[in-house]
Amino acid sequence: MKSPLLSLPGAVPAEGRDEGVAAHYGDLFREQRALSEGAGLVDLSHRGVVAVTGPDRLSWLHLLLTQHVSDLPQGVATEALILSANGHIEHALYLVDDGETVWAHVEPGTQQELIAYLESMKFYYRAEIADRTGDTAVVHLPAGSIADVPDGVVVRETAYGRDLFLPREQLAAYAAEHGPAAGLLAYEALRIEAHRPRLGLETDHRTIPHELGWIGTAVHLEKGCYRGQETVARVHNLGKPPRRLVFLHLDGSEVLLPGPGTPVRLAADGAEGRQLGFVTSSARHHELGPIALALVKRNVPVDAELLAGDTAAAQEVVVEP
């Protein structure tokens, strides 16, 4: 679904998982600085939107999600995961309840698989699930933004800003009034700076929540049963996750950024050393320079100098080993 904001001057389309919105509008660092100062907006209209209605919506979702949502207050934002039976992350939901409907935005293209799973678990509960991606666009306002929100628009507010569930036909007009628009590259650079994981980038087929720091923000450790809870409890109480998320300050003299999947090794071992992890996301930050997130083995020393491909990298602890 192509965003109308791709017709704005300077818009360069994003590729891959973020296809359909702009990567940038001609000045990446200006866009980042604007967001950091609470100005502008980010077009996230490519993200999937799922709505759940019905009197049992919260009590039913509570049985399926890693988060405690049975008594989620109206208007309070939260995030939650759906795990496999083995505790591996399958879906990440960013949600809010408006008193009648639970609204969630999810990774682009994942909403149909999520809905299929939810439908298979509905049984006798009074809940209805709908894909609202076609008529609802997610728009992000950065923290500190004073932009108005149209009446009736559902808002998910967090420490990082506000996500609006905006009627899609209002997207162009809203951006014209409350811009300037910033692209996904600016948004992603600030996400990486904040050490926030993203499904499909920081995760692979065997990622568990503990490895990414999602314990505490997306997992409630004292709620009742949900699929994969045994793994969560076992690792939390008895063991340690096999990998951990780290933040990398990359050597700024390199022209190319190490992309997702780039091997991470000990700098002391050189480029031919044993692989200890891989880059998950990377970006150029307007203040920090080139930065990245990576997933490395738990036993990698926290003070070790690393190599991301051929690029020297100093690590910052995100998840304690």
CORQUI-V872819 format. One record per residue. N is the residue number from 1. RES is the residue in three letters. PSI is psi in radians with two decimals (* if undefined). OMEGA is omega as a letter, one per 20 degrees, with the letter a starting at -180 (999 if undefined). Layout:
N;RES;PSI;OMEGA
N;RES;PSI;OMEGA
This chain:
1;MET;1.97;a
2;LYS;2.26;a
3;SER;2.48;r
4;PRO;-0.32;a
5;LEU;-0.17;r
6;LEU;-0.19;r
7;SER;-0.05;r
8;LEU;2.65;r
9;PRO;2.33;r
10;GLY;-0.05;a
11;ALA;2.25;r
12;VAL;2.11;a
13;PRO;2.46;r
14;ALA;2.82;a
15;GLU;2.98;r
16;GLY;-2.34;a
17;ARG;-0.39;a
18;ASP;0.31;r
19;GLU;2.45;r
20;GLY;-0.30;r
21;VAL;3.11;a
22;ALA;2.39;r
23;ALA;-0.72;r
24;HIS;2.99;a
25;TYR;0.51;r
26;GLY;-0.25;a
27;ASP;1.54;a
28;LEU;-0.84;a
29;PHE;-0.63;r
30;ARG;-0.71;r
31;GLU;-0.72;r
32;GLN;-0.80;a
33;ARG;-0.70;r
34;ALA;-0.81;r
35;LEU;-0.72;a
36;SER;-0.50;a
37;GLU;0.10;r
38;GLY;0.35;a
39;ALA;2.69;r
40;GLY;-2.93;a
41;LEU;2.87;r
42;VAL;2.26;r
43;ASP;1.89;r
44;LEU;0.55;a
45;SER;-0.10;r
46;HIS;-0.21;a
47;ARG;2.60;r
48;GLY;2.53;r
49;VAL;2.19;a
50;VAL;2.33;r
51;ALA;2.39;r
52;VAL;2.14;r
53;THR;3.04;r
54;GLY;2.69;a
55;PRO;-0.40;a
56;ASP;0.16;a
57;ARG;-0.77;a
58;LEU;-0.77;r
59;SER;-0.60;r
60;TRP;-0.85;r
61;LEU;-0.55;r
62;HIS;-0.55;a
63;LEU;-0.32;a
64;LEU;-0.47;a
65;LEU;2.79;r
66;THR;-0.24;a
67;GLN;2.68;r
68;HIS;1.86;a
69;VAL;0.07;a
70;SER;-0.54;r
71;ASP;0.67;r
72;LEU;2.11;a
73;PRO;2.60;r
74;GLN;2.29;r
75;GLY;-0.02;a
76;VAL;2.15;a
77;ALA;2.58;r
78;THR;3.05;r
79;GLU;2.69;a
80;ALA;2.81;r
81;LEU;2.74;r
82;ILE;2.23;a
83;LEU;2.80;r
84;SER;3.04;r
85;ALA;-0.44;r
86;ASN;0.11;r
87;GLY;0.15;r
88;HIS;2.53;a
89;ILE;2.21;r
90;GLU;-0.67;a
91;HIS;2.60;r
92;ALA;2.21;a
93;LEU;2.37;r
94;TYR;1.87;a
95;LEU;2.87;r
96;VAL;2.59;r
97;ASP;2.29;a
98;ASP;0.20;a
99;GLY;-0.38;r
100;GLU;-0.46;a
101;THR;2.41;r
102;VAL;2.10;r
103;TRP;2.33;r
104;ALA;2.40;r
105;HIS;2.55;a
106;VAL;3.03;a
107;GLU;2.51;r
108;PRO;2.30;r
109;GLY;-0.02;a
110;THR;-0.12;a
111;GLN;-0.60;a
112;GLN;-0.72;r
113;GLU;-0.70;r
114;LEU;-0.81;a
115;ILE;-0.70;r
116;ALA;-0.73;r
117;TYR;-0.79;a
118;LEU;-0.74;r
119;GLU;-0.65;a
120;SER;-0.29;a
121;MET;0.17;a
122;LYS;-0.70;r
123;PHE;-2.16;a
124;TYR;0.08;a
125;TYR;2.52;a
126;ARG;1.45;a
127;ALA;2.44;r
128;GLU;2.34;a
129;ILE;2.35;a
130;ALA;2.49;r
131;ASP;1.96;a
132;ARG;0.27;a
133;THR;-0.64;a
134;GLY;-0.50;a
135;ASP;0.02;a
136;THR;2.24;r
137;ALA;2.35;r
138;VAL;2.25;r
139;VAL;2.32;a
140;HIS;2.22;r
141;LEU;2.25;a
142;PRO;2.81;r
143;ALA;2.35;a
144;GLY;-0.13;r
145;SER;2.44;r
146;ILE;0.28;r
147;ALA;2.47;r
148;ASP;2.65;r
149;VAL;2.20;a
150;PRO;2.59;r
151;ASP;2.39;r
152;GLY;-0.13;a
153;VAL;2.25;r
154;VAL;2.38;a
155;VAL;2.36;r
156;ARG;1.87;a
157;GLU;2.27;r
158;THR;-3.11;r
159;ALA;-0.33;a
160;TYR;-0.06;a
161;GLY;-2.90;a
162;ARG;2.32;r
163;ASP;2.13;a
164;LEU;2.34;r
165;PHE;1.50;a
166;LEU;2.38;r
167;PRO;2.26;a
168;ARG;-0.58;a
169;GLU;-0.23;r
170;GLN;-0.04;a
171;LEU;-0.88;a
172;ALA;-0.78;a
173;ALA;-0.69;r
174;TYR;-0.74;r
175;ALA;-0.65;r
176;ALA;-0.59;a
177;GLU;-0.59;a
178;HIS;0.23;r
179;GLY;-2.99;j
180;PRO;2.67;r
181;ALA;2.46;r
182;ALA;2.55;a
183;GLY;3.09;a
184;LEU;-0.53;a
185;LEU;-0.67;r
186;ALA;-0.78;r
187;TYR;-0.75;a
188;GLU;-0.64;r
189;ALA;-0.70;r
190;LEU;-0.55;r
191;ARG;-0.79;a
192;ILE;-0.75;r
193;GLU;-0.65;a
194;ALA;0.04;r
195;HIS;0.56;a
196;ARG;2.10;a
197;PRO;2.73;r
198;ARG;2.28;r
199;LEU;2.34;r
200;GLY;-0.28;r
201;LEU;-1.05;r
202;GLU;-0.14;a
203;THR;2.63;r
204;ASP;-2.88;a
205;HIS;-0.20;a
206;ARG;0.25;a
207;THR;2.35;r
208;ILE;2.72;a
209;PRO;-0.60;a
210;HIS;-0.54;a
211;GLU;-0.42;a
212;LEU;-0.01;a
213;GLY;0.28;r
214;TRP;-0.18;r
215;ILE;2.20;a
216;GLY;-0.70;r
217;THR;-0.60;a
218;ALA;-0.06;a
219;VAL;2.23;r
220;HIS;2.08;a
221;LEU;-0.08;a
222;GLU;0.18;r
223;LYS;3.06;a
224;GLY;-2.92;a
225;CYS;2.53;r
226;TYR;2.81;a
227;ARG;2.27;r
228;GLY;-0.02;a
229;GLN;-0.58;a
230;GLU;-0.73;r
231;THR;-0.78;r
232;VAL;-0.85;a
233;ALA;-0.72;a
234;ARG;-0.82;a
235;VAL;-0.68;a
236;HIS;-0.72;a
237;ASN;-0.55;a
238;LEU;-0.47;a
239;GLY;-2.83;r
240;LYS;2.56;r
241;PRO;2.57;a
242;PRO;-0.37;a
243;ARG;2.92;r
244;ARG;2.57;r
245;LEU;2.38;r
246;VAL;2.68;r
247;PHE;2.36;a
248;LEU;2.28;r
249;HIS;2.01;a
250;LEU;2.65;r
251;ASP;2.08;a
252;GLY;-0.11;a
253;SER;-0.23;r
254;GLU;2.46;a
255;VAL;-0.74;a
256;LEU;2.50;r
257;LEU;2.48;r
258;PRO;2.13;a
259;GLY;3.03;r
260;PRO;2.35;a
261;GLY;-0.17;r
262;THR;2.26;a
263;PRO;2.51;r
264;VAL;2.29;a
265;ARG;2.92;r
266;LEU;2.33;r
267;ALA;-0.58;a
268;ALA;-0.42;a
269;ASP;-0.19;r
270;GLY;3.14;a
271;ALA;-0.24;r
272;GLU;0.10;a
273;GLY;3.06;a
274;ARG;2.36;r
275;GLN;2.28;a
276;LEU;0.00;a
277;GLY;-2.86;a
278;PHE;2.66;r
279;VAL;2.43;r
280;THR;-0.67;r
281;SER;2.61;r
282;SER;2.74;a
283;ALA;2.88;r
284;ARG;2.10;a
285;HIS;2.50;a
286;HIS;-0.36;r
287;GLU;-0.70;a
288;LEU;-0.21;a
289;GLY;-2.66;a
290;PRO;2.28;a
291;ILE;2.90;r
292;ALA;2.84;r
293;LEU;2.58;r
294;ALA;2.69;r
295;LEU;2.09;a
296;VAL;2.86;r
297;LYS;2.54;a
298;ARG;-0.63;a
299;ASN;0.13;r
300;VAL;2.18;a
301;PRO;2.41;a
302;VAL;-0.31;a
303;ASP;0.16;a
304;ALA;2.40;r
305;GLU;2.43;a
306;LEU;2.91;r
307;LEU;2.22;r
308;ALA;1.70;a
309;GLY;-2.06;r
310;ASP;0.11;a
311;THR;2.21;r
312;ALA;2.47;a
313;ALA;2.29;r
314;ALA;2.30;a
315;GLN;2.66;r
316;GLU;2.28;a
317;VAL;2.25;r
318;VAL;-0.91;r
319;VAL;2.15;r
320;GLU;2.45;a
321;PRO;*;999
